[in-house]
Amino acid sequence: MSQYGEDVWNFAYFLTRQREAADDIAQDAFLAAYNSLYSFRGEASVKSWLLGITRYKALGYLRNAFVRRVVLMGSFREDGASASAEQVAFERMASREVWDTVLELPRKYREVLLLAYHFGLKTEEIAAALGLPEGTVKSRLSRARKKMSECWSRREDGRHEYEQA
């Protein structure tokens, strides 16, 4: 848990967008991993196995009828200070824009992007974590990159129209 706890919690939060849910899901994922440790065969890395369990728990949470009817919105809290407040503000804006764009994508594309770029998993590890064929993971990554590019192009076009007005 000390080695992968933060990754599991971050993935749960990314899927649910709720801190309390991520807390519960991460705890459930580690409990499930402990209870089924005997089933781990070493075909994938421990990290991808845990992230797969986390995904399963998060999807179960999202399927819950209460969650579907009631969406609790949390606010992003960013702590930290820097020598240049202006630089920190610009970095936060850019980072938030990237994450906002990722969060606009359908879940199947968000998942593969997060696992590939944030957690640094290889295609075969992502496939193992998500229970998908490698070809599906590759095509989802490709489509996710294309959708990100399209979103950024639309944002840039909107900025240029605003600047010209």
Secondary structure as GFF3:
##gff-version 3
##sequence-region A 1 165
A	DSSP	alpha_helix	5	16	.	.	.	ID=ss1
A	DSSP	alpha_helix	19	35	.	.	.	ID=ss2
A	DSSP	three_ten_helix	37	39	.	.	.	ID=ss3
A	DSSP	alpha_helix	46	63	.	.	.	ID=ss4
A	DSSP	alpha_helix	65	69	.	.	.	ID=ss5
A	DSSP	alpha_helix	85	104	.	.	.	ID=ss6
A	DSSP	alpha_helix	107	113	.	.	.	ID=ss7
A	DSSP	pi_helix	114	118	.	.	.	ID=ss8
A	DSSP	alpha_helix	123	130	.	.	.	ID=ss9
A	DSSP	alpha_helix	134	164	.	.	.	ID=ss10
###
